[in-house]
């Protein structure tokens, strides 16, 4: 059996954590699929119109991920990489349901 390919998310007891590469100051808010860093780590590619000042881009990312996963905005928060392009975003909810939604983008 071959090893599991690297994933851009991991399930937790509270929901999922999604690894995201954020591009601020874009022309639109969008999730654009899966990317990979030079060291082989996978991430979700996301763009937001907001500027990276005073946490505006992070708030826009939280809204985007909440809409993408179908959970309330209050259930989503940036928990790592607040000032970096590579971020960790936690989404609270049913771990199985959220992981299934994440897999849909990786299977596309």
C-alpha positions as CSV (number, residue, x, y, z in Angstrom):
1,X,0.0,0.0,0.0
2,X,1.5,3.4,-1.0
3,X,1.8,6.2,1.6
4,X,-1.0,8.8,1.8
5,X,-0.1,11.9,-0.3
6,X,0.3,15.1,1.6
7,X,-2.9,16.9,2.4
8,X,-3.7,20.6,2.7
9,X,-6.0,19.9,5.7
10,X,-6.1,17.8,8.8
11,X,-9.1,16.7,10.9
12,X,-9.2,17.7,14.6
13,X,-11.6,16.8,17.4
14,X,-13.3,20.2,16.8
15,X,-13.3,20.3,13.0
16,X,-10.5,20.8,10.5
17,X,-7.4,22.8,10.1
18,X,-6.7,24.0,6.6
19,X,-3.3,25.1,5.4
20,X,-3.8,28.2,3.1
21,X,-1.5,30.3,0.8
22,X,-3.3,33.7,0.7
23,X,-2.9,36.3,-2.0
24,X,-4.3,39.6,-0.8
25,X,-5.2,42.6,-3.0
26,X,-6.6,40.3,-5.7
27,X,-9.3,41.3,-8.2
28,X,-11.7,38.8,-6.5
29,X,-12.3,36.6,-3.5
30,X,-11.8,32.9,-4.5
31,X,-10.6,29.5,-3.6
32,X,-8.4,28.3,-6.5
33,X,-7.5,24.7,-5.8
34,X,-4.5,23.0,-4.3
35,X,-0.8,24.2,-4.5
36,X,2.5,22.8,-3.2
37,X,5.4,24.6,-1.7
38,X,9.0,23.8,-2.7
39,X,9.4,21.5,0.3
40,X,6.4,19.4,-0.7
41,X,3.8,20.8,1.7
42,X,0.3,21.2,0.2
43,X,-2.0,24.2,0.7
44,X,-5.2,25.6,-0.4
45,X,-4.7,28.5,-2.8
46,X,-7.0,31.5,-1.9
47,X,-7.3,35.1,-3.1
48,X,-9.1,38.0,-1.4
49,X,-9.6,41.6,-2.4
50,X,-8.8,42.9,1.1
51,X,-5.4,44.5,1.8
52,X,-3.0,43.0,4.3
53,X,-3.4,45.8,6.8
54,X,-4.9,45.6,10.3
55,X,-6.0,42.0,9.8
56,X,-8.4,42.9,7.0
57,X,-7.0,40.1,4.7
58,X,-7.3,37.6,7.5
59,X,-10.9,38.5,8.2
60,X,-11.7,38.3,4.5
61,X,-10.0,34.8,4.4
62,X,-12.1,33.7,7.4
63,X,-15.3,34.7,5.5
64,X,-14.1,33.0,2.3
65,X,-13.3,29.7,4.1
66,X,-16.5,29.8,6.0
67,X,-18.5,30.2,2.8
68,X,-16.5,27.5,1.1
69,X,-17.0,25.0,3.9
70,X,-20.6,26.0,4.6
71,X,-20.1,27.0,8.2
72,X,-20.8,30.2,10.1
73,X,-18.1,32.8,10.0
74,X,-17.8,32.6,13.8
75,X,-16.6,29.0,13.4
76,X,-13.6,30.0,11.4
77,X,-10.4,31.6,12.6
78,X,-6.8,32.1,11.5
79,X,-4.8,30.2,14.1
80,X,-1.3,30.4,12.5
81,X,0.7,32.6,10.2
82,X,-1.3,35.8,10.8
83,X,1.4,38.0,9.2
84,X,2.5,35.4,6.6
85,X,1.1,34.3,3.2
86,X,1.1,30.7,4.5
87,X,-1.6,30.4,7.1
88,X,-3.4,27.8,9.2
89,X,-7.2,28.3,9.4
90,X,-9.3,26.4,11.9
91,X,-12.9,25.6,11.1
92,X,-15.2,24.2,13.9
93,X,-17.9,21.8,13.0
94,X,-18.4,18.1,12.3
95,X,-14.9,16.8,11.4
96,X,-16.2,14.2,9.0
97,X,-18.4,16.6,7.1
98,X,-15.7,19.3,6.9
99,X,-13.1,16.7,5.8
100,X,-15.5,15.5,3.1
101,X,-15.9,19.1,1.8
102,X,-12.1,19.5,1.8
103,X,-11.6,16.3,-0.2
104,X,-14.0,17.5,-2.9
105,X,-11.6,20.2,-3.9
106,X,-8.6,17.8,-3.8
107,X,-10.5,15.3,-6.0
108,X,-11.4,17.9,-8.6
